[in-house]
Amino acid sequence: MNDRPPTSVACIRCGWTIDRFEEEGLVGCESCYESLGPELVTALKRPDHQNSDGKALQASPQPTDLVS
């Protein structure tokens, strides 16, 4: 997909990463906006991030339990 190396930046609450955001177009929880803020802004500015219906960022409907 992209030629960038994976990043270790993750949400402090749910563990969602910027790489996962770029794959799915979603964030895992409301804390992602603060934890991933600068990376989200950078990702959203890239033209290749827009999906076919124009939605670039939305909250996940269910929090993801990455701890279990």
Beta strands, then each sheet from edge to edge (+ up, - down):
end
